Every structure is written in structure tokens, then in C-alpha cells.
Amino acid sequence: MSGRVFVLAAAFGVLLAAAAVSSRPVLTPLGTSRPAAGDLSVYFHADSCPQLETIVRSSVDAALQQNVRLTAGLLRLLFHDCFPQGCDASILLDNGERGLPPNVGLQQEAVQLVEDIRGKVHAACGPTVSCADITVLATRDAVSLSGGPPFTVPLGRLDSAAPASSNDVFTLPPPTATVDELLTAFGSKNLSDPADLVALSGAHTVGKARCSSFGDVAGPATDDVTRCVTATCSAPGSGDTLRDLDFLTPAVFDNLYFVELTLRKNKGVMLPSDQGLVSDPRTSWLVQGFADNHWWFFDQFRTSMIKMSQLRGPQGNVGEIRRNCFRPNTNGIAASA
């Protein structure tokens, strides 16, 4: 056991050195990350709920002290909300899309945290802030509190009164998707820059996935890293067992996941969809660049997250401000921003 720890410790030292070789670029000032989009604005709640961001950040900070996995849970929750029909908190509705196969494994703790924060925000400001806005803010804060980049996001989203359709939910790319499939899926959501795909895939620097998502190791595990990393999934019947995505710093938002990808380990060590990114010329240069320069990764991740947080379906920003994130309002009154 001590030999295995020594091997991983040595590998960690080598990878940290590789990740720090490039210089830091000039960062975009916080308040000018991206202009407001349409009816969304970074100042949307400035008058109606000036304490909003303080409430959200303090709540996320306290929750992370109890469960560091919430960063990954919130990231996945936001992506699975935004991708099907836009960021409208439809993923939070009970008896809806959370029960469909692409959403299996969403963290219930992350779902509950959004509702808990909504209760605090509405108690302080009244029902002026949507569950969709709270989901975006909570995810943003979880990333920065875990070591990732801070950024501002435009606000003013409304909550959907109904779940996304199963057809829309099944547009979520699976962990086995090829680079062609990933680029097509992201392009259909106005995330057509390959840098968006690669940067958002970098969210896998935190969290876990089921062993079945990684696939079988190709051939014998011939190196110590592969043997150590895949040991969790080697037992029969371990398909539902959770394994760290980033095998070096699984609770820290950094660029080491890209460094690990550049090692090009055996099939089964990393997610198949991510392994494809390092071998396809359309994306491999980005993987290598983000591995070499974590400031570049942080800057692109910030840009891509802001873009994703503004996704909306053909219905536009139409809906309501839910009084409970898990169910639509009973009065059935919709609004448009």
C-alpha cells in the first residue's frame, strides 16, 4: 500500500510541475467579463434584492464545508438544466426530467441546496429571484470557492412551468460520445467554438463518475498509475461504484485533469468522451494548452460558462418565479422578461 501511495505522490509532483510551466496572461476584469444579453443583466436584482449574492455565496460556502462534492453536483445540475431547453430550472421540477436516464446520478444534495437558498433569498427579498438564477449563482460560487475562477453572470432568468421534453433531455451527450458527436451537440446549442467544449469538459476536474462510465481498461494495466486509478472499478459488480474523475486533486478546481489526459493512459482510466479530446486534432491543441497554462483554462472556462448560462430554448425567457423550486406555482400565471 505504501508503494502505491509513493507512486501517486511522485506522479503528483511531476504533474504539478508540468502544469505550472507557462506564464500568467492578463485577466479580464470581473465586472466586464461579458456584456448583458438581451433582457438579462448583471444588475437585474440590484434594487429588488441587493443582498442576493451575499446570501448565495455564504450558503454555498457553508454547504461545501460539509460536502466538497457539491461543486461537481452543482456543475452537473446546471449543465443538465441548460443544455436541453435553456437555463430555466426545469431540471428541479419533481416528477419530471430528473427521472430520465441522462440525468441518473444527479446529486440530490445539490438539488436541495438550490431550494434551501431560494428559501433564504425569498425570506429576505420576497419572491423576486428565480430558481434558475439561484442555480447559476450557486454553481458560479462553488467553482470559485473550490479554487476556480471568479466571474460575473447576467441575471433575470425565469423558471419554466414544465419539465423539458424527453427528446430535448436526450440531446445531453453521454460519456461515450465521440468528438464528432460532441462538437455537433454543442454546436446545436450555440456553443460552436471547440474551446467551449474542451473548457466545459474541464469541469471534470472535480467530482466522480460511475465505474461503468469509464469502460474497461484496454489490455493489462502495465503502469502503476493505471493500476492504482482503476483498482476501485476492478471488482466484479462494481459498475455503480463511484470513482474520482480527477485522480490527483478531485476536490480542487484546477487544470490537472487536462494534464492527466495528456498522459494518454490506457482506455478505462479517463472518460471515453474526454480521451477523444486529446487525440482529435480539432481539440487536442486545446487540451495541451489548458494543461500547460491553467490561467488560459480559467479564462476560457469563465467565458464558456457565461455563454452556457445564457442558453435559452425557442420559447425565450418565459415563465415564472417559483415559490418552491420543486413545483410550479399553483396560480399558473406566467411572465416574460
C-alpha positions as CSV (number, residue, x, y, z in Angstrom):
1,M,0.0,0.0,0.0
2,S,2.9,2.4,0.9
3,G,4.4,1.8,-2.5
4,R,1.2,2.7,-4.3
5,V,1.0,6.0,-2.3
6,F,4.6,6.8,-3.2
7,V,3.9,6.3,-6.9
8,L,0.9,8.6,-6.9
9,A,2.7,11.2,-4.8
10,A,5.6,11.2,-7.2
11,A,3.3,11.4,-10.2
12,F,1.5,14.3,-8.5
13,G,4.8,16.2,-8.1
14,V,5.6,15.7,-11.8
15,L,2.2,16.8,-13.0
16,L,2.2,19.9,-10.8
17,A,5.5,21.0,-12.3
18,A,4.1,20.4,-15.8
19,A,1.0,22.4,-15.1
20,A,3.0,25.5,-14.0
21,V,5.4,26.0,-16.8
22,S,3.6,28.8,-18.6
23,S,3.3,32.5,-17.6
24,R,0.0,34.1,-16.4
25,P,-1.9,36.1,-19.0
26,V,-3.8,39.3,-18.3
27,L,-7.2,38.5,-16.9
28,T,-10.4,40.2,-17.8
29,P,-11.7,42.5,-15.0
30,L,-14.5,40.9,-13.0
31,G,-17.2,43.4,-13.9
32,T,-16.5,43.3,-17.7
33,S,-16.4,39.6,-18.3
34,R,-19.3,39.8,-20.9
35,P,-22.0,42.3,-21.7
36,A,-25.5,41.6,-20.6
37,A,-27.5,39.6,-23.0
38,G,-30.9,40.9,-24.1
39,D,-33.2,41.1,-21.0
40,L,-30.5,39.6,-18.7
41,S,-28.3,42.0,-16.7
42,V,-25.7,41.7,-14.0
43,Y,-27.6,44.4,-12.2
44,F,-31.1,42.8,-12.6
45,H,-31.5,42.2,-8.9
46,A,-29.5,45.2,-7.6
47,D,-32.6,47.1,-6.4
48,S,-35.0,44.2,-5.7
49,C,-32.6,42.0,-3.8
50,P,-29.2,43.8,-3.1
51,Q,-28.2,41.0,-0.6
52,L,-28.7,38.2,-3.1
53,E,-25.1,37.4,-3.9
54,T,-24.1,37.5,-0.3
55,I,-26.8,35.1,0.7
56,V,-26.0,32.7,-2.1
57,R,-22.2,32.7,-1.6
58,S,-22.4,32.3,2.2
59,S,-24.9,29.4,1.8
60,V,-22.7,27.6,-0.8
61,D,-19.6,28.2,1.4
62,A,-21.2,26.6,4.4
63,A,-22.5,23.7,2.3
64,L,-19.1,23.0,0.9
65,Q,-17.6,22.8,4.4
66,Q,-19.9,19.8,4.9
67,N,-19.7,18.2,1.4
68,V,-16.9,19.1,-1.1
69,R,-18.7,17.1,-3.8
70,L,-21.3,19.8,-4.1
71,T,-19.2,21.7,-6.6
72,A,-19.4,18.8,-9.0
73,G,-23.0,18.3,-8.2
74,L,-23.9,21.9,-9.0
75,L,-21.9,21.9,-12.2
76,R,-23.6,18.8,-13.5
77,L,-27.0,20.1,-12.4
78,L,-26.5,23.4,-14.2
79,F,-25.3,21.7,-17.4
80,H,-28.2,19.3,-17.4
81,D,-30.6,22.2,-16.9
82,C,-29.2,24.5,-19.5
83,F,-28.4,22.1,-22.3
84,P,-31.9,20.6,-23.2
85,Q,-34.0,23.8,-23.4
86,G,-32.1,26.7,-21.8
87,C,-31.3,27.6,-18.2
88,D,-34.8,27.7,-16.7
89,A,-34.6,25.4,-13.7
90,S,-36.8,22.8,-15.4
91,I,-34.3,20.2,-14.0
92,L,-35.5,21.0,-10.5
93,L,-39.2,20.1,-11.0
94,D,-40.3,16.9,-9.3
95,N,-41.7,14.0,-11.3
96,G,-40.0,15.4,-14.5
97,E,-36.7,15.1,-16.3
98,R,-34.6,14.1,-13.3
99,G,-36.0,10.7,-13.7
100,L,-34.8,10.2,-17.3
101,P,-31.6,8.1,-18.0
102,P,-29.3,11.0,-19.0
103,N,-30.0,12.6,-15.5
104,V,-29.3,9.5,-13.5
105,G,-26.9,10.2,-10.6
106,L,-27.7,14.0,-10.2
107,Q,-26.8,14.9,-6.7
108,Q,-29.9,15.3,-4.5
109,E,-27.8,17.4,-2.1
110,A,-27.2,19.9,-4.9
111,V,-30.8,20.0,-5.9
112,Q,-31.8,20.6,-2.2
113,L,-29.2,23.3,-1.8
114,V,-30.8,25.4,-4.5
115,E,-34.2,25.1,-2.9
116,D,-32.7,25.9,0.6
117,I,-31.0,29.0,-0.9
118,R,-34.3,30.1,-2.6
119,G,-36.0,29.9,0.8
120,K,-33.4,32.3,2.3
121,V,-33.5,34.7,-0.6
122,H,-37.3,34.9,-0.7
123,A,-37.4,35.4,3.1
124,A,-35.0,38.3,2.7
125,C,-36.3,39.9,-0.6
126,G,-39.7,38.3,-1.4
127,P,-40.3,36.2,-4.5
128,T,-38.1,38.3,-6.8
129,V,-35.3,35.8,-7.7
130,S,-35.9,32.7,-9.8
131,C,-34.6,29.2,-9.1
132,A,-32.8,29.4,-12.4
133,D,-30.8,32.5,-11.3
134,I,-30.0,30.9,-8.0
135,T,-28.7,27.7,-9.7
136,V,-26.4,29.8,-11.9
137,L,-25.1,31.9,-9.0
138,A,-24.6,28.8,-6.7
139,T,-22.7,27.0,-9.3
140,R,-20.5,30.1,-10.1
141,D,-19.7,30.4,-6.4
142,A,-19.0,26.7,-5.8
143,V,-16.4,26.9,-8.7
144,S,-14.5,29.9,-7.2
145,L,-14.7,28.6,-3.6
146,S,-13.1,25.3,-4.9
147,G,-10.2,27.1,-6.5
148,G,-11.6,28.0,-9.8
149,P,-12.0,31.4,-11.5
150,P,-14.5,34.0,-10.2
151,F,-16.8,35.6,-12.8
152,T,-20.0,37.6,-13.1
153,V,-23.1,36.3,-14.7
154,P,-26.1,38.2,-16.1
155,L,-29.4,37.6,-14.2
156,G,-33.1,37.8,-14.8
157,R,-34.0,34.3,-15.9
158,L,-37.5,33.0,-15.3
159,D,-38.4,29.4,-14.2
160,S,-40.1,27.0,-16.6
161,A,-43.6,25.9,-15.6
162,A,-42.9,22.4,-17.1
163,P,-40.0,20.0,-17.5
164,A,-38.1,19.7,-20.7
165,S,-39.3,17.1,-23.1
166,S,-37.6,13.7,-23.2
167,N,-36.4,14.5,-26.7
168,D,-34.6,17.6,-25.5
169,V,-33.2,15.8,-22.5
170,F,-31.7,13.1,-24.7
171,T,-29.6,15.7,-26.5
172,L,-27.3,15.6,-23.5
173,P,-24.1,13.9,-24.7
174,P,-23.2,10.6,-22.9
175,P,-19.7,9.8,-21.6
176,T,-19.2,7.6,-24.6
177,A,-19.8,10.3,-27.2
178,T,-17.2,10.8,-29.9
179,V,-15.6,14.2,-30.7
180,D,-17.8,14.4,-33.8
181,E,-20.9,13.9,-31.7
182,L,-19.8,16.3,-29.0
183,L,-19.0,19.1,-31.5
184,T,-22.3,18.6,-33.2
185,A,-24.2,18.6,-29.9
186,F,-22.5,21.7,-28.6
187,G,-22.8,23.5,-31.9
188,S,-26.6,22.9,-31.9
189,K,-26.7,24.9,-28.6
190,N,-24.7,27.9,-30.0
191,L,-21.5,26.6,-28.3
192,S,-19.8,26.0,-31.7
193,D,-16.3,27.0,-30.7
194,P,-14.3,23.9,-29.8
195,A,-12.8,25.8,-27.0
196,D,-16.3,25.8,-25.3
197,L,-16.5,22.0,-25.5
198,V,-13.0,21.5,-24.1
199,A,-13.2,24.1,-21.4
200,L,-16.6,23.0,-20.1
201,S,-15.3,19.4,-20.2
202,G,-12.7,20.7,-17.7
203,A,-15.5,20.7,-15.1
204,H,-14.5,17.0,-14.8
205,T,-11.6,18.2,-12.7
206,V,-14.0,17.8,-9.7
207,G,-16.4,15.0,-8.9
208,K,-16.9,11.3,-9.5
209,A,-18.5,9.1,-12.1
210,R,-19.8,5.5,-12.1
211,C,-17.2,2.8,-13.0
212,S,-19.5,1.8,-15.9
213,S,-18.9,5.3,-17.4
214,F,-15.2,4.7,-17.9
215,G,-15.4,1.4,-19.8
216,D,-13.0,-1.5,-19.5
217,V,-9.3,-1.0,-19.3
218,A,-7.7,-1.8,-22.7
219,G,-5.4,-4.8,-22.0
220,P,-3.4,-5.3,-18.9
221,A,-2.7,-2.3,-16.6
222,T,1.0,-2.0,-17.3
223,D,1.9,1.0,-15.2
224,D,1.4,1.9,-11.5
225,V,-0.9,4.9,-12.2
226,T,-3.3,2.8,-14.3
227,R,-3.3,0.1,-11.7
228,C,-3.9,2.5,-8.8
229,V,-6.6,4.5,-10.5
230,T,-8.6,1.6,-11.9
231,A,-8.4,-0.6,-8.8
232,T,-11.7,0.9,-7.5
233,C,-13.5,-0.5,-10.6
234,S,-11.7,-3.8,-10.8
235,A,-14.1,-5.8,-8.6
236,P,-17.0,-7.7,-10.2
237,G,-20.3,-5.9,-10.0
238,S,-18.6,-2.5,-9.4
239,G,-20.4,-0.8,-12.3
240,D,-22.3,1.6,-10.0
241,T,-19.3,2.3,-7.7
242,L,-18.2,5.9,-7.9
243,R,-14.7,6.8,-8.9
244,D,-12.9,10.1,-8.9
245,L,-12.7,11.8,-12.4
246,D,-9.5,13.7,-11.5
247,F,-7.3,11.1,-9.7
248,L,-4.9,13.6,-8.3
249,T,-6.9,16.6,-6.9
250,P,-10.5,15.5,-7.1
251,A,-11.8,18.2,-4.7
252,V,-9.9,21.2,-6.2
253,F,-10.9,23.1,-9.4
254,D,-7.7,23.2,-11.3
255,N,-6.2,22.1,-14.7
256,L,-4.7,18.8,-13.6
257,Y,-7.5,16.9,-15.3
258,F,-6.1,18.1,-18.6
259,V,-2.6,17.2,-17.5
260,E,-3.8,13.7,-16.8
261,L,-5.4,13.5,-20.2
262,T,-2.1,14.3,-21.9
263,L,-0.5,11.3,-20.2
264,R,-2.6,9.2,-22.7
265,K,-3.1,6.3,-20.3
266,N,-4.9,3.1,-21.1
267,K,-8.5,3.1,-22.1
268,G,-10.6,3.0,-19.0
269,V,-8.5,5.5,-16.9
270,M,-10.4,8.6,-18.1
271,L,-13.9,9.1,-19.5
272,P,-14.1,7.9,-23.2
273,S,-15.5,11.3,-24.3
274,D,-12.6,13.1,-22.7
275,Q,-10.0,10.7,-24.0
276,G,-11.2,11.5,-27.5
277,L,-10.5,15.2,-27.0
278,V,-6.8,14.6,-26.6
279,S,-6.5,12.5,-29.8
280,D,-8.6,14.6,-32.2
281,P,-6.6,17.5,-33.9
282,R,-9.6,19.8,-33.6
283,T,-9.4,19.7,-29.8
284,S,-6.0,18.2,-28.8
285,W,-4.2,21.5,-29.0
286,L,-6.7,23.0,-26.6
287,V,-6.2,20.1,-24.1
288,Q,-2.5,20.5,-24.3
289,G,-2.8,24.3,-24.0
290,F,-5.0,24.1,-20.9
291,A,-2.7,21.5,-19.4
292,D,0.3,23.8,-19.9
293,N,-1.4,27.0,-18.8
294,H,-4.1,26.9,-16.1
295,W,-4.8,30.7,-16.5
296,W,-5.8,30.1,-20.1
297,F,-8.1,27.3,-19.0
298,F,-9.6,29.5,-16.3
299,D,-10.2,32.4,-18.7
300,Q,-11.8,30.2,-21.3
301,F,-13.9,28.3,-18.7
302,R,-15.2,31.6,-17.4
303,T,-16.1,32.7,-20.9
304,S,-17.8,29.4,-21.8
305,M,-19.7,29.2,-18.5
306,I,-21.1,32.7,-19.1
307,K,-22.2,31.7,-22.6
308,M,-23.8,28.5,-21.4
309,S,-25.6,30.3,-18.6
310,Q,-27.4,32.4,-21.2
311,L,-28.7,29.5,-23.2
312,R,-32.5,29.5,-23.8
313,G,-34.8,27.5,-25.9
314,P,-37.1,28.7,-28.7
315,Q,-39.7,29.7,-26.1
316,G,-37.4,32.5,-24.9
317,N,-37.2,33.8,-21.3
318,V,-40.8,33.0,-20.4
319,G,-42.1,31.5,-17.2
320,E,-42.5,32.4,-13.5
321,I,-40.6,32.9,-10.3
322,R,-41.3,29.7,-8.4
323,R,-42.3,29.8,-4.7
324,N,-40.8,26.3,-4.5
325,C,-38.1,25.1,-6.9
326,F,-39.6,21.6,-7.0
327,R,-43.0,22.5,-8.3
328,P,-44.7,25.2,-10.5
329,N,-46.8,27.9,-8.9
330,T,-50.4,27.0,-8.4
331,N,-51.8,30.2,-9.9
332,G,-50.5,29.3,-13.3
333,I,-49.6,32.9,-14.1
334,A,-46.7,33.1,-16.5
335,A,-44.4,36.1,-17.1
336,S,-42.0,37.2,-19.7
337,A,-38.9,39.2,-19.1
